[in-house]
């Protein structure tokens, strides 16, 4: 990947994860979704916290402890505490959804 968050990725049936930076206690990834969602019944339950920014596209992010999913659009961000169960309900199949995810150790 070049040094541009909006660089295109080759078409894929899967989400594309690119690690941009990794240091002790922090990892930054670019994730490109093209209509993918979490499998039925699957919940992320991560040991690290995650701050995520939606750079392009749209998504529905669901938290186990909230009754409705959150609609995210370009510019929206959310801080997800470690072990807060969440899932991606939907990403826009008509355009790439580009996420910037910062995983960090919650102190």
C-alpha positions in Angstrom: 0.0 0.0 0.0 1.2 3.5 -0.7 1.2 6.2 1.9 -2.4 7.2 1.2 -5.5 6.0 3.2 -7.6 6.3 0.1 -5.4 4.2 -2.2 -7.6 1.7 -4.0 -7.4 -2.0 -3.1 -7.9 -4.8 -5.6 -11.4 -6.2 -5.7 -11.9 -8.9 -3.1 -14.7 -11.0 -1.6 -13.1 -10.4 1.8 -12.4 -7.3 3.8 -8.9 -6.0 3.3 -6.8 -5.3 6.5 -3.6 -3.3 6.2 -1.5 -2.7 9.2 -0.2 0.9 9.0 1.7 1.1 12.3 2.5 -1.2 15.2 4.3 -0.2 18.4 4.1 -1.5 21.9 0.6 -0.8 23.2 -0.8 0.5 19.9 -1.7 -0.8 16.4 -3.2 1.2 13.5 -5.0 -0.5 10.7 -6.8 0.5 7.5 -9.8 -1.8 6.8 -11.6 -1.7 3.5 -15.1 -3.3 3.4 -17.1 -3.8 0.3 -20.4 -5.0 1.6 -19.1 -7.4 4.2 -20.6 -7.8 7.7 -19.9 -10.0 10.7 -21.1 -13.5 10.4 -24.4 -14.3 12.1 -24.0 -14.7 15.8 -20.4 -13.5 15.8 -19.3 -10.7 18.2 -15.9 -9.1 18.5 -14.7 -9.3 22.1 -11.2 -7.8 22.0 -8.7 -7.6 24.8 -7.6 -4.1 23.6 -9.6 -1.0 23.2 -10.4 0.3 19.7 -10.9 3.8 18.4 -12.4 3.7 14.9 -13.0 6.4 12.3 -15.1 5.9 9.2 -13.3 7.7 6.4 -15.6 6.8 3.5 -18.7 4.8 2.9 -21.3 3.8 5.4 -21.7 1.0 8.0 -24.0 -0.2 10.8 -22.1 -1.0 14.0 -24.0 -3.0 16.6 -23.1 -3.2 20.3 -24.5 -6.1 22.3 -25.5 -3.7 25.1 -27.5 -1.3 22.8 -30.9 -2.0 21.3 -30.2 -0.6 17.9 -27.2 -0.5 15.6 -25.4 2.8 15.1 -25.2 4.2 11.5 -21.8 5.5 10.8 -21.0 7.8 7.9 -17.8 9.4 6.7 -16.3 11.4 9.6 -18.1 9.4 12.4 -15.9 7.8 15.0 -16.4 5.7 18.1 -14.2 4.6 21.0 -14.9 0.9 21.9 -13.8 -0.2 25.3 -11.9 -3.5 25.6 -14.2 -6.5 25.8 -17.2 -4.5 24.7 -19.0 -6.9 22.4 -19.7 -5.5 19.0 -20.3 -6.5 15.4 -20.6 -5.0 12.0 -24.2 -5.4 10.8 -23.7 -4.0 7.3 -21.3 -2.1 5.1 -22.3 -0.3 1.8 -22.0 -2.8 -1.1 -22.0 0.0 -3.7 -18.9 1.8 -2.5 -15.8 1.0 -0.4 -16.2 1.6 3.3 -12.8 2.7 4.6 -12.1 2.4 8.3 -9.2 3.7 10.3 -8.9 1.6 13.4 -6.5 2.4 16.3 -6.2 -0.5 18.8 -4.6 0.4 22.1 -4.0 -0.9 25.6 -6.6 0.5 27.9 -4.9 1.5 31.2 
